[in-house]
Amino acid sequence: MAVRRQKSLVLILAREFASQLAMPMFVTDGDGTLIFYNEAAERVLGRSFAEVGELTARELVETFEIENLEGEFLEPEERALGIAFFERRPTHGKRRVRGVDGVWRTIAITAFPLMTGPDELGGVVAIFWENGEGQ
């Protein structure tokens, strides 16, 4: 039986915020585990969050392939979520993502860390949208 960790208030609020938005939004915890993406993100990511569920950072990298617009695979630390996670700074860019449904989509993405203290990362949020360029 899987043990569920209690979520911090910041993550609970981020998830609630995401659930109210019409823009695709993705939330990870401070360990890089995907804890939620909203209904708007389902079309871009190829499946509902209920079907995919929480994913560890490793599973997340394996589930969603991400490339730059030149078609080069991006390592975890080169991805928007990775920059926000590892460098603890906001970032924005255009990427290609392969959803769970196997379809490649070009997106614009903005990711930022949820800092809960001067050196404490509570999680990462990414807001993204489809961008027809480069398809």
Sequence and secondary structure as in RCSB ss.txt:
>XXXX:A:sequence
MAVRRQKSLVLILAREFASQLAMPMFVTDGDGTLIFYNEAAERVLGRSFAEVGELTARELVETFEIENLEGEFLE
PEERALGIAFFERRPTHGKRRVRGVDGVWRTIAITAFPLMTGPDELGGVVAIFWENGEGQ
>XXXX:A:secstr
        HHHHHHHHHHHH SS EEEEETTS EEEE HHHHHHHSS HHHH  B HHHHHHHSEEE TTS B  
GGGSHHHIIIII S EEEEEEEE TTS EEEEEEEEEEEEEETTEEEEEEEEEEE  TT 
